[in-house]
Amino acid sequence: MTQHQLDQLVADATGEDLHEIEARGFSLADPLDNEFDPEPYDVPPQMINWDTVDQQRNVALIEQPPFRRAVA
């Protein structure tokens, strides 16, 4: 399989433009190469904590006094 064939199959499967797929850099991996990793290990994890993002976005429009429980 050539690089162009791979890019075309990925573009067909995802519905993305072929140029977008080419820019993302898909590549064929050798199944016999157990240590294959195209990215270095010193890169920080690429993940997003959506709870943290949501807390930063969740801003009150009107400041509320703190809730106090009634003591019975």
SEDOBA-373281 format. One record per residue (C-alpha): residue in one letter; x, y, z; residue number from 1. Coordinates in nm, 2 decimals. Layout:
<atoms>
atom residu = a u = X v = Y w = Z num = NUM
...
</atoms>
This chain:
<atoms>
atom residu = m u = 0.00 v = 0.00 w = 0.00 num = 1
atom residu = t u = 0.14 v = 0.34 w = -0.09 num = 2
atom residu = q u = 0.12 v = 0.65 w = 0.13 num = 3
atom residu = h u = -0.13 v = 0.81 w = -0.11 num = 4
atom residu = q u = -0.36 v = 0.50 w = -0.10 num = 5
atom residu = l u = -0.35 v = 0.50 w = 0.28 num = 6
atom residu = d u = -0.43 v = 0.88 w = 0.29 num = 7
atom residu = q u = -0.72 v = 0.82 w = 0.05 num = 8
atom residu = l u = -0.87 v = 0.53 w = 0.25 num = 9
atom residu = v u = -0.85 v = 0.74 w = 0.57 num = 10
atom residu = a u = -1.01 v = 1.04 w = 0.40 num = 11
atom residu = d u = -1.29 v = 0.82 w = 0.26 num = 12
atom residu = a u = -1.35 v = 0.66 w = 0.60 num = 13
atom residu = t u = -1.35 v = 0.98 w = 0.80 num = 14
atom residu = g u = -1.51 v = 1.21 w = 0.54 num = 15
atom residu = e u = -1.22 v = 1.46 w = 0.58 num = 16
atom residu = d u = -1.05 v = 1.63 w = 0.29 num = 17
atom residu = l u = -0.75 v = 1.44 w = 0.15 num = 18
atom residu = h u = -0.52 v = 1.74 w = 0.20 num = 19
atom residu = e u = -0.62 v = 1.75 w = 0.57 num = 20
atom residu = i u = -0.54 v = 1.38 w = 0.61 num = 21
atom residu = e u = -0.20 v = 1.43 w = 0.44 num = 22
atom residu = a u = -0.12 v = 1.72 w = 0.67 num = 23
atom residu = r u = -0.19 v = 1.50 w = 0.98 num = 24
atom residu = g u = 0.08 v = 1.26 w = 0.88 num = 25
atom residu = f u = -0.07 v = 0.91 w = 0.88 num = 26
atom residu = s u = 0.19 v = 0.64 w = 0.81 num = 27
atom residu = l u = 0.21 v = 0.27 w = 0.77 num = 28
atom residu = a u = 0.36 v = 0.08 w = 1.07 num = 29
atom residu = d u = 0.56 v = -0.24 w = 1.04 num = 30
atom residu = p u = 0.37 v = -0.51 w = 1.23 num = 31
atom residu = l u = 0.71 v = -0.68 w = 1.31 num = 32
atom residu = d u = 0.85 v = -0.37 w = 1.47 num = 33
atom residu = n u = 0.73 v = -0.41 w = 1.84 num = 34
atom residu = e u = 0.91 v = -0.09 w = 1.95 num = 35
atom residu = f u = 0.75 v = 0.13 w = 1.68 num = 36
atom residu = d u = 0.65 v = 0.47 w = 1.82 num = 37
atom residu = p u = 0.67 v = 0.77 w = 1.59 num = 38
atom residu = e u = 0.64 v = 1.01 w = 1.87 num = 39
atom residu = p u = 0.91 v = 1.06 w = 2.14 num = 40
atom residu = y u = 0.84 v = 0.97 w = 2.50 num = 41
atom residu = d u = 0.94 v = 1.31 w = 2.64 num = 42
atom residu = v u = 0.63 v = 1.47 w = 2.51 num = 43
atom residu = p u = 0.37 v = 1.54 w = 2.78 num = 44
atom residu = p u = 0.05 v = 1.35 w = 2.76 num = 45
atom residu = q u = -0.19 v = 1.51 w = 2.52 num = 46
atom residu = m u = -0.52 v = 1.50 w = 2.72 num = 47
atom residu = i u = -0.78 v = 1.74 w = 2.84 num = 48
atom residu = n u = -0.95 v = 1.72 w = 3.18 num = 49
atom residu = w u = -1.30 v = 1.83 w = 3.07 num = 50
atom residu = d u = -1.41 v = 1.88 w = 3.43 num = 51
atom residu = t u = -1.14 v = 2.14 w = 3.48 num = 52
atom residu = v u = -1.22 v = 2.31 w = 3.16 num = 53
atom residu = d u = -1.59 v = 2.31 w = 3.26 num = 54
atom residu = q u = -1.51 v = 2.46 w = 3.60 num = 55
atom residu = q u = -1.32 v = 2.75 w = 3.43 num = 56
atom residu = r u = -1.61 v = 2.82 w = 3.20 num = 57
atom residu = n u = -1.88 v = 2.79 w = 3.47 num = 58
atom residu = v u = -1.88 v = 3.15 w = 3.60 num = 59
atom residu = a u = -2.17 v = 3.30 w = 3.79 num = 60
atom residu = l u = -2.34 v = 3.60 w = 3.63 num = 61
atom residu = i u = -2.45 v = 3.73 w = 3.97 num = 62
atom residu = e u = -2.24 v = 3.67 w = 4.27 num = 63
atom residu = q u = -2.42 v = 3.47 w = 4.53 num = 64
atom residu = p u = -2.36 v = 3.47 w = 4.91 num = 65
atom residu = p u = -2.22 v = 3.14 w = 5.04 num = 66
atom residu = f u = -2.48 v = 2.88 w = 5.14 num = 67
atom residu = r u = -2.52 v = 2.84 w = 5.52 num = 68
atom residu = r u = -2.70 v = 2.55 w = 5.67 num = 69
atom residu = a u = -2.95 v = 2.62 w = 5.94 num = 70
atom residu = v u = -2.85 v = 2.47 w = 6.28 num = 71
atom residu = a u = -3.14 v = 2.28 w = 6.44 num = 72
</atoms>
